[in-house]
Amino acid sequence: MTPDGAAIDYDRIEAERERIRTTYLREQRPRSSARGVHHVALLCSDVERTVRFYQELLEFPLTEIFENRDYRGSNHFFFDIGNGNLLAFFDLPGLNLGAYAEVLGGLHHLAISVEPERWERLRGKLAEAGVPCQVESGVSLYFRDPDGARIELLADPLGEMYGNKVL
């Protein structure tokens, strides 16, 4: 049931998933035109609090901070999340942005792969810091950053999810 009480037709959803899989999923996948994710950019309300959370708690090193070219006075800063990928943030002083919200076209969560040993250590650090977390399937750890963005630390290797090859 949906929040408004309507029934969900799971058979129709599965049939549509299978239709899309059959139509678009190819055994011989062509090479992607992309080189990889340069960075994913999120918004934050407090630069130093964000740096402490991501660098000190999650152990993602800060790599650079400079003025955002699109908004004077705004910071654009980056964290190394491994494999040549960056997580970036902007603060946008003076815009009085609202609280984080999941909306169509918006961010549901950002999943970051970590080694299983680090996953356990980070889980402990988050618990010690009082950050509420939810564990799913024994390998996914969900929590929210200081501004409410939902983050997942995933102990599965890159290209795999819950025992399935996805790349």
C-alpha positions in Angstrom: 0.0 0.0 0.0 1.1 3.5 -0.7 0.9 6.2 2.0 -2.4 7.3 0.6 -3.8 3.7 0.9 -3.7 2.8 -2.8 -2.7 -0.8 -3.7 0.6 -1.4 -5.5 0.5 -3.8 -8.4 3.7 -5.7 -7.9 3.1 -8.1 -10.8 2.8 -5.1 -13.2 6.0 -3.6 -11.7 7.9 -6.9 -12.2 6.6 -7.3 -15.7 7.7 -3.8 -16.6 11.1 -4.4 -15.0 11.5 -7.6 -17.1 10.4 -5.7 -20.3 13.0 -3.0 -19.6 15.7 -5.6 -18.9 14.9 -7.5 -22.1 14.7 -4.3 -24.2 17.8 -2.5 -22.9 20.2 -4.8 -21.1 22.8 -6.2 -23.5 25.2 -9.1 -23.0 27.8 -7.3 -25.2 27.6 -3.9 -23.6 29.2 -1.1 -25.6 32.0 0.9 -23.9 30.7 3.9 -22.0 31.3 7.4 -23.3 32.1 8.5 -19.8 35.5 8.3 -18.1 34.0 8.1 -14.6 32.4 10.3 -11.9 34.5 13.5 -11.5 32.5 14.6 -8.5 29.1 14.5 -6.9 28.2 17.9 -5.4 26.0 18.3 -2.3 25.0 21.4 -0.4 25.9 22.1 3.2 25.1 24.7 5.8 28.4 24.7 7.7 31.7 24.1 5.9 33.8 23.2 9.0 31.1 20.9 10.4 31.0 19.2 7.0 34.8 18.8 6.9 34.9 17.4 10.4 32.1 14.9 9.6 33.5 13.6 6.3 37.3 13.9 7.0 37.5 13.1 10.7 34.5 10.7 11.2 34.3 9.0 7.7 38.0 9.3 6.9 37.6 10.9 3.5 40.5 13.3 3.1 39.8 16.9 2.2 41.6 17.6 -1.1 40.9 21.3 -1.9 38.7 24.2 -1.0 38.2 27.4 -3.2 35.5 29.9 -4.0 32.6 28.6 -6.1 32.8 30.2 -9.5 29.0 30.5 -9.8 28.3 32.2 -6.4 30.6 34.7 -4.9 31.4 34.0 -1.2 30.4 30.3 -1.6 33.0 27.6 -0.9 33.5 24.6 -3.3 35.4 21.8 -1.5 36.3 18.2 -2.2 36.8 14.9 -0.4 38.7 11.9 -1.8 36.3 8.9 -1.8 38.8 6.6 -3.5 39.3 5.3 -7.1 39.8 8.8 -8.4 36.4 9.9 -7.4 35.5 13.0 -5.4 32.6 14.1 -3.2 32.1 17.9 -3.4 30.2 20.4 -1.4 29.0 24.0 -1.8 27.8 26.3 0.9 25.5 29.0 -0.4 25.6 31.8 2.2 22.6 34.1 2.2 20.3 31.9 0.3 18.5 30.5 3.4 18.1 27.0 1.8 15.4 24.7 3.3 16.1 21.3 4.9 17.1 18.3 2.9 14.2 16.7 1.1 13.9 13.7 -1.2 12.2 14.8 -4.4 11.8 13.5 -7.9 15.1 14.2 -9.7 16.8 14.7 -6.3 19.3 12.6 -4.4 17.9 9.6 -2.6 21.3 8.5 -1.2 24.9 8.3 -2.1 26.5 4.8 -1.9 30.2 4.7 -1.2 32.1 1.4 -1.3 34.5 0.7 1.6 36.6 -2.3 2.5 34.7 -4.6 5.0 37.3 -3.9 7.8 36.9 -0.2 7.3 33.1 -0.6 7.2 33.2 -2.1 10.6 35.5 0.6 12.0 33.4 3.4 10.5 30.2 1.8 11.8 31.8 1.9 15.3 32.9 5.5 14.9 29.4 6.6 13.8 27.9 4.8 16.7 30.4 6.4 19.1 29.5 9.8 17.6 25.8 9.2 18.2 24.9 9.1 14.5 21.8 7.0 14.0 22.5 4.2 11.5 20.5 1.5 9.8 22.2 -1.7 8.7 20.7 -3.6 5.7 21.8 -7.0 4.4 24.8 -7.0 6.7 26.8 -4.9 4.1 24.9 -1.6 3.8 25.1 1.1 6.5 22.7 4.0 6.0 22.9 7.3 7.9 22.4 11.0 7.4 25.1 13.6 7.2 24.8 16.8 9.4 22.6 18.5 6.7 20.4 15.4 6.2 21.8 13.9 3.0 21.4 10.1 3.2 24.7 8.3 2.8 25.3 4.5 2.4 28.6 2.9 3.2 28.6 -0.4 1.3 31.0 -3.2 2.1 30.5 -4.8 -1.3 33.2 -4.4 -3.9 32.8 -1.8 -6.7 30.8 -3.4 -9.4 28.9 -5.7 -7.1 25.8 -5.4 -5.0 24.3 -8.0 -2.6 26.1 -10.8 -4.6 25.0 -9.5 -8.0 27.5 -8.2 -10.6 26.2 -4.8 -11.6 29.2 -3.8 -13.7 
